[in-house]
Amino acid sequence: MLSAETLSDSACGDRASAGDAARRFAAALDAEALLDQTARLEATLAADGGLEALFALEQALDLAWPRPVPTCELIWATEAAQSALKLRAYDEAGRLLLVRAYPAKGLKRG
């Protein structure tokens, strides 16, 4: 099992989109053989991420899974944060499988 420590995804960079972030997160889970163990997702988007980014994130999460997407809680934060987007995956027992934080710059529709 991976550490619950927040990891920065440097590959996402300034030109990242919420959709790209969701796809990278699903790919990271798949690379660690955790995709099928994921029962619940939690996505927190900073307030300055925008509604368009929230929609792109929701759509990308739906498309990233080879089967129906796990239960997903989308949270639109009420204030700006250091990370524009934080994604967490949990198994059926509620154990944290993976956490990724994406930079505040560049989360647009993607």
C-alpha positions, 0 to 999 in steps of 0.5 A: 500500500502506498503512503498517505503522504500527499505527493506532488505530480510534477508532470502535471505542470503549469499547463495541466487541466483538471481533466489531465489531472484526473487521467494522471491520477487514474494512471497512477492508481493503475500503475500501482495495481490499485485501480480495481481496489478503488471504491471511493474517490474524493476530489477537492478543487480550490475555489479559484479552480472554477466551475469549468474545471469542476465539470472537466474533472467530473467528466475525466473521472468518468472516462478514466475508469474501465468500469463505472467510476467508484463513488465520487465526492467532488468538493468545491472548496470555499477558499483558495489553497496551495494546491488547486486540486487534491485527489484521494482514492480509498478502498472499500474499508476506507483505507487511503490508497493514494493522494495526489495534489496538483498545482494551483496554476493552469487548471482549465478545461482539458 
